[in-house]
């Protein structure tokens, strides 16, 4: 590197130039800092403008597409909830229909067995006087028999009458036993139906059944001649079946009034 010879003069000049050079360096530094600040400010402003532009673009997109999208989402949610509610309503309707069918079945079966119970009881009551009549007739004929000598025509005639009466009495007793068996079988089936009725019907029906069972038990050990009229049994039957029919009608009305009730039948 070339340099001027060192002399007292140029030393003085160099000495005077040093402060100026330091001032120039400081000025350059300040200018550079100012440029950096300006560039930073410009970059910041540009970034803010870009952010604002991006926000405007997104806002424009939301205004253009957001409402239809939100509407579609809302419709989907409503449709889903409606579908869930519809499915739940269908399940409830199915349960109600099943309950009604169960009640109808118990009602029909109970009515049939109660009818059989009353029929057999009525036959039993009707045949008992005939049984008593032939028993007395045979007894009378046997007393007449001893009044006739052995081998006499009168004795033979009485014996024929006794044989006829005894055979008729045997047939009556066999019929009576069938009626008793039929009554007891119907009563057992009716008892089973009433146990089911307690499961499928409400308190009103259960109370009517309980009253009948108490009444029937109180009369189960009495002689036929001491029994109340069959109309007393029929009154209990009417109370039970009217309570059953009311509950079934109420169920059918609720099912018909429920949403989708008629459409899901």
C-alpha positions in Angstrom: 0.0 0.0 0.0 1.4 3.5 -0.9 1.6 6.2 1.7 2.8 9.7 1.9 6.1 10.5 3.6 5.6 11.4 7.2 6.3 15.0 7.8 5.3 17.4 10.4 2.8 19.0 8.0 1.0 15.9 6.9 1.0 14.7 10.4 -0.9 17.8 11.3 -3.3 17.3 8.4 -3.9 13.6 9.3 -4.5 14.7 12.9 -7.1 17.2 11.7 -8.8 14.6 9.4 -9.3 11.9 12.1 -12.3 13.6 13.8 -14.0 14.2 10.4 -13.6 10.6 9.4 -15.2 9.6 12.8 -18.1 11.9 12.2 -18.6 10.5 8.7 -18.6 7.0 10.0 -21.2 7.9 12.6 -23.3 9.6 10.0 -23.0 6.6 7.8 -24.1 4.4 10.7 -27.0 6.6 11.4 -28.0 6.5 7.8 -27.8 2.8 7.7 -29.8 2.5 10.9 -32.4 4.9 9.4 -32.5 2.7 6.2 -32.9 -0.4 8.3 -35.7 1.2 10.2 -37.4 2.4 7.1 -37.1 -1.0 5.5 -38.5 -2.6 8.7 -41.3 -0.1 8.8 -42.1 -0.7 5.1 -42.0 -4.5 5.7 -44.2 -4.2 8.7 -46.7 -2.0 6.7 -46.6 -4.5 3.8 -47.2 -7.4 6.2 -50.1 -5.5 7.8 -51.5 -4.8 4.4 -51.2 -8.5 3.4 -52.9 -9.5 6.6 -55.7 -7.1 6.0 -56.0 -8.3 2.4 -56.1 -11.9 3.6 -58.8 -11.0 6.1 -60.8 -9.3 3.3 -60.4 -12.3 1.1 -61.5 -14.7 3.8 -64.4 -12.5 4.7 -65.4 -12.4 1.1 -65.2 -16.1 0.8 -67.2 -16.5 4.0 -69.8 -14.1 2.6 -69.8 -16.0 -0.7 -69.6 -19.6 0.6 -70.0 -19.5 4.4 -73.8 -19.0 4.6 -74.6 -21.9 2.2 -72.1 -24.1 4.1 -73.5 -23.2 7.5 -77.0 -23.7 6.1 -76.0 -27.1 4.8 -74.4 -28.0 8.1 -77.5 -26.8 10.0 -79.8 -28.8 7.7 -77.6 -31.9 8.2 -77.7 -31.5 12.0 -81.5 -31.0 12.0 -81.9 -34.0 9.7 -79.8 -36.1 12.0 -81.6 -35.0 15.1 -85.0 -35.5 13.3 -83.8 -39.0 12.2 -82.8 -39.8 15.8 -86.1 -38.6 17.1 -88.0 -40.4 14.4 -86.2 -43.7 15.2 -86.9 -43.2 18.9 -90.6 -42.6 18.1 -90.7 -45.7 16.0 -89.3 -47.8 18.7 -91.7 -46.4 21.3 -94.6 -47.1 18.8 -93.4 -50.7 18.3 -93.2 -51.2 22.1 -96.7 -49.8 22.4 -98.1 -52.1 19.7 -96.4 -55.1 21.3 -97.9 -54.2 24.7 -101.4 -53.8 23.0 -101.0 -57.2 21.3 -100.0 -58.9 24.6 -102.9 -57.3 26.4 -105.3 -58.4 23.6 -104.0 -62.0 23.8 -104.4 -62.1 27.6 -107.8 -60.6 27.3 -109.0 -63.1 24.7 -107.5 -66.1 26.5 -108.9 -65.0 29.9 -112.4 -64.4 28.4 -112.3 -67.8 26.8 -111.3 -69.6 30.0 -113.7 -67.7 32.2 -116.4 -68.6 29.8 -115.4 -72.3 30.0 -115.3 -72.1 33.8 -118.8 -70.7 34.0 -120.1 -73.2 31.4 -118.8 -76.2 33.2 -120.0 -74.8 36.6 -123.5 -74.3 35.1 -123.6 -77.8 33.7 -122.4 -79.1 37.0 -125.2 -77.3 38.8 -127.7 -78.6 36.3 -126.8 -82.2 36.5 -126.6 -82.4 40.2 -130.4 -82.5 40.8 -130.7 -85.4 38.3 -128.0 -87.2 40.2 -129.9 -86.7 43.5 -133.1 -87.8 41.9 -131.7 -91.1 40.6 -129.9 -91.8 43.9 -133.3 -91.4 45.7 -135.0 -93.5 43.0 -132.6 -96.4 43.4 -132.9 -96.2 47.1 -136.7 -96.4 46.9 -136.6 -99.2 44.4 -134.2 -101.2 46.6 -136.7 -100.8 49.5 -139.5 -102.1 47.2 -137.4 -105.0 46.2 -137.4 -106.5 49.7 -141.2 -106.5 49.7 -141.4 -109.1 47.0 -140.6 -112.7 47.4 -137.6 -114.1 45.6 -138.5 -115.3 42.1 -141.8 -113.5 42.0 -142.8 -111.4 39.0 -143.0 -108.3 41.1 -139.5 -108.7 42.4 -138.1 -109.2 38.9 -139.9 -106.1 37.7 -138.5 -104.0 40.5 -135.0 -105.4 39.8 -135.3 -104.4 36.2 -136.2 -100.9 37.3 -133.2 -100.8 39.7 -130.8 -101.9 37.0 -132.1 -99.2 34.7 -131.9 -96.5 37.3 -128.4 -97.6 38.4 -127.2 -97.5 34.8 -128.6 -94.0 34.3 -127.1 -92.9 37.6 -123.7 -94.2 36.5 -123.9 -92.2 33.3 -124.9 -89.1 35.2 -122.0 -89.5 37.6 -119.6 -89.9 34.7 -120.9 -86.7 33.1 -120.7 -84.9 36.4 -117.1 -86.0 36.8 -116.3 -84.6 33.3 -117.9 -81.3 34.2 -115.9 -81.1 37.4 -112.7 -81.9 35.5 -113.6 -79.3 32.8 -114.4 -76.7 35.5 -111.1 -77.3 37.3 -109.0 -77.2 34.1 -110.7 -74.0 33.0 -110.1 -72.5 36.5 -106.4 -73.4 36.4 -106.0 -71.9 33.0 -107.9 -68.8 34.1 -105.6 -68.5 37.1 -102.5 -68.6 34.8 -104.0 -66.0 32.5 -104.7 -63.7 35.4 -101.0 -64.0 36.5 -100.1 -62.8 33.0 -102.7 -60.0 33.2 -101.0 -58.7 36.4 -97.8 -58.2 34.2 -99.5 -56.6 31.2 -102.3 -54.6 32.8 -102.5 -51.8 35.3 -103.8 -51.5 38.9 -107.5 -51.3 38.0 -107.5 -54.7 36.3 -105.3 -56.3 39.0 -107.6 -55.1 41.7 -110.7 -56.6 39.9 -108.8 -59.9 39.5 -107.9 -59.9 43.2 -111.5 -59.3 44.2 -112.7 -62.2 42.1 -110.0 -64.5 43.4 -111.0 -63.8 47.0 -114.7 -64.4 46.2 -114.0 -67.6 44.3 -111.8 -69.0 47.1 -114.4 -68.2 49.7 -116.9 -70.4 47.7 -114.6 -73.1 46.6 -115.3 -75.4 49.6 -119.1 -75.0 49.7 -121.6 -77.5 48.5 -123.4 -76.8 45.2 -126.6 -76.2 47.0 -125.0 -73.5 49.1 -123.2 -71.7 46.3 -124.2 -68.1 45.3 -125.9 -67.8 41.9 -123.6 -67.8 38.8 -124.6 -64.2 38.2 -122.2 -63.3 41.0 -119.3 -64.8 39.1 -120.5 -63.1 35.9 -120.4 -59.7 37.7 -116.8 -60.3 38.6 -116.0 -61.3 35.0 -117.6 -58.1 33.7 -115.6 -56.0 36.1 -112.4 -57.6 35.0 -112.9 -57.5 31.3 -114.3 -54.0 31.3 -111.1 -52.9 33.1 -109.0 -54.8 30.5 -110.9 -53.3 27.5 -110.5 -49.7 28.9 -106.7 -50.1 29.2 -106.5 -51.5 25.7 -108.6 -48.7 24.3 -106.5 -46.1 26.1 -103.3 -47.7 24.7 -104.8 -47.6 21.2 -105.7 -44.0 21.5 -102.3 -43.0 22.7 -100.7 -44.9 19.9 -102.9 -43.3 17.3 -102.2 -39.8 18.8 -98.4 -40.3 18.9 -96.2 -38.9 16.1 -95.8 -41.4 13.2 -98.3 -43.7 15.2 -100.5 -44.4 12.3 -97.7 -44.4 9.7 -95.8 -47.2 11.5 -98.7 -49.6 11.9 
